[in-house]
């Protein structure tokens, strides 16, 4: 079993232009994801999977400056891009990483990889039921399962990569990670718009330089402190 982290990103965003490179705590947003991903135990490689368009050259330059592997592929067919990326890097499984989710729970991902090892599982997820904060999703899928799904996916599902697995869950072997004791799905730790960006910057500042290694509990506590002060 070889699992790689596939960091999906493109430079254009309608709601928050060039958000991947916007400053969060002194570094680009996408670099926040990469920093925390480097703490994952037993991750085979970290790969930026962006498009082949010239507009995304700036992301490639960023990745190369940090010695992060790069794969370039389809613009709208993200599933095709992911499959080709997995084949190129000889991956049996992939961890989906979004360039706008800077608060990855690397301890939970490491645990998921540990329990996945040696098992015939198509998808490991913490989204059934959806109780974790938005931006702390864990999805690890096998190449074989994604190839099977790809054959009958609708075009809209090809952009979102994993949505087909949930719609056709009876056709796949899905392992659901235990939910948290409390429903935290109302907490937004993803950066979709300006308000999310302001919160992300505030959380990083609240952590006082411990962002890269902060636990998910520390991140959520920082979020709650900020929310409480705003009321």
C-alpha positions in Angstrom: 0.0 0.0 0.0 1.3 3.4 -1.0 -0.7 6.5 -0.1 0.1 9.9 -1.5 -1.4 13.2 -0.5 -2.9 14.9 -3.5 -3.2 18.7 -2.9 -5.9 19.9 -5.3 -5.6 23.6 -6.2 -6.1 26.1 -9.0 -5.4 29.8 -8.9 -8.8 31.2 -10.1 -11.6 31.4 -7.5 -14.8 33.4 -8.2 -15.6 34.1 -4.5 -12.0 34.8 -3.4 -9.6 35.5 -6.3 -6.2 33.9 -6.1 -7.0 32.6 -2.6 -4.4 29.8 -2.7 -1.7 32.4 -2.5 -3.4 34.8 0.0 -1.4 35.5 3.1 -2.3 33.6 6.3 0.1 34.1 9.1 2.9 35.2 6.8 2.7 32.3 4.3 0.3 31.5 1.4 -2.9 29.7 2.3 -1.9 26.6 0.4 1.4 26.4 2.2 -0.6 26.2 5.5 -2.1 22.9 4.1 1.3 21.6 3.1 2.9 22.4 6.4 0.4 20.4 8.4 0.3 17.6 5.8 4.0 17.1 6.4 3.2 15.9 9.9 1.2 12.9 8.6 2.9 9.6 9.4 3.3 7.1 6.6 2.3 9.4 3.8 4.2 8.3 0.7 4.5 11.7 -1.0 2.8 15.1 -1.1 1.8 16.2 -4.7 0.3 19.4 -6.0 -2.2 18.4 -8.6 -3.1 21.5 -10.6 -4.2 22.2 -14.1 -2.1 22.5 -17.3 -3.2 26.1 -17.8 -0.6 28.8 -17.9 -2.5 30.7 -15.2 -1.6 28.0 -12.7 2.2 28.2 -13.4 2.5 30.4 -10.3 1.3 27.4 -8.2 3.8 25.2 -9.8 6.6 27.7 -9.0 5.4 27.8 -5.4 5.5 24.0 -5.1 8.9 23.7 -6.8 10.3 26.3 -4.4 9.4 24.0 -1.5 10.4 20.8 -3.3 6.8 19.5 -3.5 6.0 17.1 -6.3 3.8 18.5 -9.1 1.3 16.9 -11.4 -0.6 18.9 -14.1 -3.7 17.7 -15.8 -7.4 18.3 -16.7 -9.1 21.6 -15.7 -12.7 20.4 -15.1 -12.2 16.6 -15.0 -10.6 16.5 -11.6 -11.2 12.8 -11.2 -9.2 12.2 -14.4 -6.5 14.5 -13.0 -6.4 12.5 -9.7 -6.3 9.1 -11.4 -3.5 10.2 -13.7 -1.6 11.6 -10.7 -2.0 8.4 -8.7 -0.7 6.3 -11.6 2.3 8.6 -12.2 3.4 8.3 -8.6 2.6 4.6 -8.2 0.0 5.2 -5.5 -2.5 2.5 -4.5 -4.4 5.1 -2.4 -4.7 8.9 -2.1 -5.6 11.3 0.6 -7.6 14.2 -0.8 -6.2 17.6 0.3 -7.9 20.8 -0.6 -5.8 23.9 -1.0 -8.4 26.0 0.9 -8.5 23.8 4.1 -5.5 24.9 6.2 -6.5 23.2 9.4 -6.0 19.5 8.4 -6.1 17.1 11.4 -2.8 15.3 10.7 -3.1 13.1 13.8 -6.5 11.8 12.7 -5.2 11.2 9.1 -2.2 9.3 10.5 -4.6 7.2 12.5 -6.8 6.6 9.5 -3.8 5.5 7.4 -2.8 3.1 10.2 -6.1 1.3 10.4 -6.4 1.3 6.6 -3.1 -0.5 6.1 -3.7 -4.1 4.9 -7.5 -3.8 4.5 -9.5 -4.0 1.3 -11.2 -0.7 1.7 -12.4 1.6 -1.1 -12.9 4.8 1.0 -12.0 5.8 4.5 -14.0 8.9 5.5 -15.1 11.0 8.5 -18.1 12.4 6.7 -20.6 9.7 7.6 -22.3 11.3 9.5 -21.0 14.8 8.9 -20.1 16.0 12.4 -16.6 17.3 12.0 -15.9 21.0 11.2 -15.9 22.0 7.5 -12.3 22.0 6.5 -11.3 18.9 8.6 -12.7 16.3 6.2 -10.7 13.0 5.8 -11.1 11.1 2.6 -8.7 8.3 1.6 -9.6 6.3 -1.4 -8.1 3.5 -3.5 -7.1 3.9 -7.1 -9.1 0.8 -8.1 -12.3 2.2 -6.5 -11.8 5.6 -8.2 -11.3 4.0 -11.6 -14.5 2.0 -11.2 -16.4 5.0 -10.1 -15.0 7.1 -12.9 -16.6 4.8 -15.5 -20.1 5.8 -14.6 -19.8 9.3 -13.0 -21.8 12.2 -14.1 -19.8 15.3 -15.2 -20.6 17.3 -12.0 -19.3 14.4 -9.9 -16.0 14.5 -11.8 -15.3 17.9 -10.4 -16.0 16.9 -6.7 -14.1 13.6 -6.9 -15.6 11.7 -4.0 -19.3 12.6 -4.2 -20.1 9.5 -6.3 -18.9 7.2 -3.5 -21.6 8.6 -1.2 -24.3 8.5 -3.8 -23.5 4.9 -4.7 -22.2 3.8 -1.2 -23.8 0.3 -1.6 -21.3 -0.4 -4.4 -18.2 0.3 -2.4 -16.5 -0.9 0.8 -16.6 2.3 2.8 -15.0 2.6 6.3 -16.5 5.4 8.4 -14.3 6.9 11.1 -15.9 7.3 14.5 -17.8 10.7 14.9 -16.8 13.2 17.5 -18.7 13.3 20.8 -20.3 16.6 19.8 -21.6 17.8 16.4 -19.1 20.4 15.2 -20.4 20.7 11.6 -21.4 24.3 12.2 -17.7 25.2 12.6 -16.2 26.5 9.4 -12.4 26.0 9.1 -12.4 26.1 5.3 -11.6 29.3 3.4 -14.3 30.0 0.8 -14.8 33.7 1.1 -13.5 36.8 2.8 -15.1 36.1 6.1 -13.5 32.6 6.2 -10.1 34.2 5.4 -10.4 36.7 8.3 -11.2 33.8 10.7 -8.3 31.6 9.4 -5.9 34.5 10.0 -7.3 35.1 13.5 -6.9 31.4 14.4 -3.3 31.3 13.2 -2.6 34.4 15.3 -4.3 32.9 18.3 -2.1 29.9 18.1 1.0 32.1 18.6 3.4 30.4 16.2 2.2 26.8 17.0 0.0 26.6 13.9 2.0 23.9 12.0 1.8 21.4 14.9 -1.3 22.5 16.7 -3.8 19.7 17.5 -7.4 19.8 16.2 -8.5 20.4 19.7 -6.3 23.5 20.0 -7.5 24.8 16.7 -11.2 24.4 17.6 -10.5 26.0 21.0 -8.9 29.0 19.2 -11.9 29.3 16.9 -14.3 29.2 19.9 -12.2 31.9 21.7 -12.4 34.2 18.7 -16.1 33.6 18.3 -16.8 34.3 22.0 -14.8 37.6 21.9 -16.8 38.7 18.9 -20.1 38.4 20.8 
